[in-house]
Structures are given as structure tokens and as C-alpha cells.
Amino acid sequence: MNKAEEKSTKKQSKGKVSFQLINPNAAGIDIGDTLHAVAVPQGRDEVQVKEFDTFTVDLFAIATWLKACRIETVAMESTGVYWKNLCTVLIAEGFEVYLVNARHTKNISGKKTDESDAQWIQKLHSSGLLTSSFLPDDQTDTLRTLVRYRRKLTQDSSTCILRMQKALELMNLKIHTLISDLMGKTGIAIIEAILAGERIAVNFLPFVDCRIKADQAAIIKSLEGNWRREQVFLLEQNYQNYQFLQNQIIKCDHQIEQVLQLMHAEHHQGSIHPEKQIRLTPKGKVSKQKKDKNQPCFDTHAYLKGIHGVDVMEIYGLHEISALEVLSETGTDLSKWETAKHFTSWLNLSPNNKISGGKLLSSKLLKKKPNAAAKAFRMAAQGVQNSDHWMGHFFRRMKTKGGHKYAIVARARKIAIIYYKMVSEKQPFNPLDYDDYMERHKLAKIASLQKVLDRLKKQVA
């Protein structure tokens, strides 16, 4: 090549950015409901991009073609639920699968097609520019599906209760304002009496439990209404729906327990039945706290302690449902997150620091919907705001500093860090002594005020 040709080549390459090849045997797949576009490196087949249908036979055809093209790793977008079946097939066939966020695969400007998207994903993946989202193992995925479904059933049950309250309100029956739980013993007995045809207020008194604090005169007045037929019909419909959903929750609990038994057997040499756990109060006495009505019908505490090897429910604010949801979302192997900081970042509980020119421009959280595990940690943080231990004091201090939402995130982050260390390092919960915590807080405050005083002295001098 002469000097003129070298200059011409340099001019053509000037301003262009080349991608370094990291994964030479990488493929990219654009996921769809009825069509999957698969792109492989050039020279592996006569065509670089092939389109496949989404039937089961076509999913295995994709795996066969990728093997023929000597592909080892595959990247695909997390599009709805359409990726799950193909991901399962590819993992079973021995491929390394990267499930990537759609934000990280934004295509370059120009005409958008499935083929171009697949090629762009393949190019990014071959250059090592994509990171995979968390993919649970098969057992954790099964537990996650069941726990999420149970949460939906519980939410639907709550909707039925609200509709029953609305029907009672439109009949001007105020009994739901006098009792704490419409679906308690007294509430259910009164609703069933209404549906059976009872209309005289005094006749409802035998159904009132002795623990109800409202006086009989108020109860009688609250059960005098207009008894509109359409509202009685709606009350009956929603009560039947509520009973059906409660039965479905019980059946779902049995399925969840079976999965927990398998997980427990893996950690205890085939034993599926955990030891019964006796919960103690901070003073060492046996706790008489009753289970919440929305909690599973089995001993969740015993299963969780047997699976993790430590009692994560000793963490302040973390209860059976929230601990079960965290387990279903993260599994038992937290080594997929290198450190506790990576774990809290995945939960979107850590600051999103934006730095330019060595200055911190912003540290706000990412504007994205928190996942189920993050919601569980936030609910746990919500439950300690009025507590008299060091976590409660920390929550109130953060609330004074940045408001209620700021305190929820800060407290949830600490709970998540404690959970990560307990599960990954098998460390028991070791809470700080309240007096020591307050002493350290006072010393830190004195040091902070001393710095302010020294700065003011310098300004005066």
C-alpha cells in the first residue's frame, strides 16, 4: 500500500468507533409474541438473521440452528413473558443466556425492524457491552410464581371486602364502622344473617362477639337500613367471591409449602419437615402473638430458618409474608450479587450518584417501579417507625432529615444489608445496643457541631 492509499484509509477511519470483540460466539434474539428474530455472527451460515415462529417445535429449532452456528452465549430482551419459554429451552440445551434490560439495547436511529434489532443486540453482546438481569433457578422461579399469585389473590380478597363495605354503606348499615374487621367472627355472622333474610336490628345481637367494645344501642342503630335489593345481591356476590378466593389461597399455600419442603430437603439431607420454631420476646418469654389472617396456613418461620440456616425473621420489621416474598424473589444463593452494595442497588435502595467534573450532580433514586423484594423491605421499614429500639430511632432521625419517603428508603436499605449478610455469611442477627447506639450518635453529633464551630472561628479570625 502506497502513502496515498494509507492517507485515504486514515481519513475514512477517522471519527469511527470500533467495537472490540469479546464474545466471538455470541448471538442476539429479538423477542416477540408470534416471531423471534435470531442473529448470529457473519460467516456462520448463509444468512446472518433468521426468523422463527414461537411454537415449541420452533424453539427447539432455534437451539439446533444456534448449535450448528457454534454459538455459546445468547442475549435477548426481557419482553413481557414471551422470553421465558425460549430462555428455558436454551438453558436446558447448554447455552449461556443473557436476559438484558430493553433500555440497554436501544437501537441506533433509522428504520426499525426485527432483523436490525436482533443484529444490534448481537453486536452489543459480542462486544461485551450487555449485562444480564437476575435469572432465578427453576425452584426459585416456581416459588416466585406461586407467591406472586398468592399476593394477587390476597389483593382480590381485599377488593371484595371493600365492595361489601360499599354495599353496606349504600344500605346505610354502619356496622363496619363499629367493628375492626368486617371479615372477623362477628362481621361474617352478621353478613350471613343478612343474606339469610334477617332484617330486624335487635335480632343481630346474638351474633355479636363479647370482645366487641361498641355498646348494644350503637350496634342496633348501625343495623337499621333501607335494605335495597340490588345492594343485598351485590353483598351476596362479593361475599361468595371472598369465600372462593380464601379457599384458593389455602390451595395455593399447600403448593407453596411443597416447594419449601423441597428447598428444605436440599439443605437438610432429604428432610422435608423443619423443626417447630418457638418465638421469644426480647425478654426471653414465649411470644403469644397471633398470626395475621393473611399469613400462610403453614409454619413459614420454621421453613425459612431451615432453608437459610439463620433466623432472618429476627430482623426488626421483617415478618413471615415479607420474608417469604424476599426468598421467592432472590432465592437462597445471594452470591449472584458480589456485595451488599450490589444487592441494594438491584433493589433500587441505593443512591443513583451522577458525577461530572468531580462534582456530585444528583443522588436521587432511579425512577422505576420497585420489585417485589424491594417492596417487602420497604414494608419492613414501615413497621419499625414507632419502635423503641435503635432502628426505630434511626427511622425517626431520617424522617426528620428528609421526610417519610426518605426514611423508608434509608431504613429499607439497612434491613436489606443485614439480610444479605445474614443469608450469605450465615451470621445470626446481632442488633446494636440502644444505649451504645445513642452514645455513638451523640458523639457524632458533637463532632459535626465542632466542625461547624471551627469553620465559624476561621471566618471570624
Residue pairs with C-beta under 8 A, 6 or more apart in sequence:
1 9
19 123
19 126
19 127
19 129
20 127
20 128
21 126
21 127
22 126
22 127
22 128
23 72
23 73
23 125
23 126
23 127
23 128
24 41
24 126
25 41
25 70
25 71
25 72
25 73
26 41
26 71
26 72
26 73
26 74
26 75
26 122
26 125
26 126
27 38
27 39
27 40
27 41
27 66
27 69
27 71
27 73
27 74
27 75
27 122
27 125
28 38
28 39
28 74
28 75
28 76
28 118
28 119
28 120
28 121
28 122
28 123
28 124
28 125
29 36
29 37
29 38
29 39
29 62
29 74
29 75
29 76
29 86
29 118
29 121
30 36
30 37
30 39
30 76
30 77
30 114
30 115
30 117
30 118
30 121
31 76
31 77
31 79
31 82
31 83
31 86
32 54
32 79
32 82
32 114
33 54
33 80
33 82
34 53
34 54
35 51
35 52
35 53
35 54
35 114
36 51
36 52
36 53
36 54
36 58
36 62
36 86
37 49
37 50
37 51
37 114
37 115
37 117
37 118
38 49
38 50
38 51
38 52
38 62
38 65
38 66
38 118
39 48
39 49
39 115
39 118
39 119
39 121
39 122
40 48
40 49
40 66
40 69
40 71
40 122
41 48
41 69
41 122
41 126
42 48
44 69
44 70
44 71
45 65
45 68
45 69
48 119
49 115
49 118
49 119
50 65
51 114
51 115
52 58
52 59
52 61
52 62
54 82
54 85
54 86
56 85
59 85
59 86
59 89
60 89
62 86
62 89
62 90
63 89
63 90
63 93
63 95
66 74
66 90
66 95
67 93
71 95
72 95
72 96
73 95
73 96
73 97
73 98
73 125
74 90
74 95
74 96
74 97
74 98
74 125
75 97
75 98
75 100
75 121
75 122
75 124
75 125
75 130
75 132
76 83
76 86
76 87
76 97
76 98
76 99
76 100
76 121
77 83
77 99
77 100
77 101
77 102
77 105
77 121
78 99
78 100
78 101
78 102
78 133
79 102
83 99
87 97
87 99
87 135
90 97
91 97
97 132
97 135
98 125
98 130
98 131
98 132
99 132
99 133
99 135
100 121
100 125
100 130
100 131
100 132
100 133
101 133
104 124
104 129
104 130
104 131
105 117
105 120
105 121
105 124
105 130
107 116
107 117
107 120
108 120
110 116
121 130
124 130
134 330
134 336
134 346
136 144
136 329
136 330
136 331
137 331
137 333
139 259
139 262
139 263
139 331
140 328
140 330
140 331
140 332
142 259
143 256
143 259
143 260
143 263
143 327
143 328
144 328
144 329
146 252
146 255
146 256
146 259
146 328
147 256
147 324
147 325
147 328
147 372
148 328
148 372
149 252
150 249
150 252
150 253
150 256
150 296
151 325
151 372
153 245
153 248
153 249
153 252
154 249
154 294
156 241
156 245
157 242
157 245
157 246
157 249
160 238
160 239
160 241
160 242
160 245
161 182
161 183
161 238
161 242
163 234
163 238
164 182
164 191
164 235
164 238
164 239
164 242
165 176
165 182
167 231
167 232
167 234
167 235
167 238
168 174
168 175
168 176
168 225
168 231
168 235
169 176
170 228
170 231
171 225
171 226
171 227
171 228
171 231
171 232
172 224
172 225
172 226
173 222
173 223
173 224
173 225
174 221
174 222
175 182
175 187
175 190
175 219
175 222
175 223
176 182
176 187
177 222
178 212
178 214
178 218
178 219
178 222
179 186
179 187
179 212
179 214
181 187
181 293
182 191
183 242
183 293
184 209
185 209
186 207
186 208
186 209
186 212
189 207
190 204
190 207
190 208
190 223
191 235
191 239
192 239
193 203
193 204
193 207
194 232
194 235
195 232
195 235
195 236
195 239
198 204
199 227
201 219
201 220
201 221
201 223
201 224
202 220
204 219
204 220
204 223
205 216
205 219
205 220
208 216
208 219
212 219
214 222
250 297
253 296
253 297
253 298
256 296
256 298
256 324
257 296
257 298
257 303
260 298
260 303
260 307
261 272
261 273
261 303
262 272
263 303
263 307
263 332
264 271
264 272
264 273
264 274
264 303
264 306
264 307
265 271
265 272
267 306
267 307
267 309
267 332
268 274
268 306
274 299
274 302
274 303
274 305
274 306
275 302
275 306
276 299
276 302
277 299
277 301
277 302
277 305
277 311
278 286
279 286
279 287
279 289
279 301
280 286
280 287
281 287
291 320
292 319
292 320
292 321
294 321
295 319
295 320
295 321
296 320
296 321
296 324
300 320
300 321
300 323
300 324
301 311
301 313
301 320
304 311
304 312
304 313
304 320
304 323
304 324
304 327
305 311
305 312
305 313
307 327
307 332
308 327
308 332
308 422
308 423
309 426
310 422
310 423
310 426
310 427
310 428
310 429
311 428
311 429
312 318
312 323
312 326
312 419
312 422
312 423
312 429
313 319
313 320
313 323
314 428
314 429
315 380
315 415
315 418
315 419
315 422
315 429
316 380
316 384
316 387
316 389
316 391
316 392
316 415
316 431
317 379
317 380
317 381
317 382
317 383
317 384
317 387
317 391
317 411
317 415
318 326
318 380
318 415
318 419
319 380
319 383
321 376
322 376
322 377
322 379
322 380
323 376
325 372
325 373
325 375
325 376
326 373
326 376
326 377
326 419
328 372
329 371
329 372
329 373
329 376
330 373
332 423
334 343
334 420
334 423
334 424
335 424
337 343
337 346
337 420
340 416
340 417
340 420
340 421
341 350
343 416
343 417
343 420
344 350
344 413
344 416
344 417
344 420
347 370
347 371
347 373
347 374
347 377
347 412
347 413
347 416
348 365
348 366
348 368
348 370
348 371
348 374
349 365
349 374
349 377
349 409
349 412
349 413
349 416
350 413
351 363
351 364
351 365
352 362
352 363
352 364
352 365
352 366
353 360
353 362
353 363
354 360
354 361
354 362
354 363
355 361
365 409
370 378
374 412
377 412
377 413
377 415
377 416
377 419
378 408
378 409
378 412
380 412
380 415
381 395
381 407
381 408
381 409
381 411
381 412
381 415
382 408
384 391
384 392
384 395
384 411
385 392
385 395
385 396
385 399
385 407
385 411
386 392
387 395
388 434
389 431
389 434
390 431
390 432
390 433
390 434
390 437
390 438
391 411
391 414
391 415
391 431
393 434
393 437
393 438
393 441
394 410
394 411
394 414
395 407
395 410
395 411
396 407
397 441
398 406
398 407
398 410
398 411
399 406
399 407
401 407
402 410
418 429
421 427
422 428
422 429
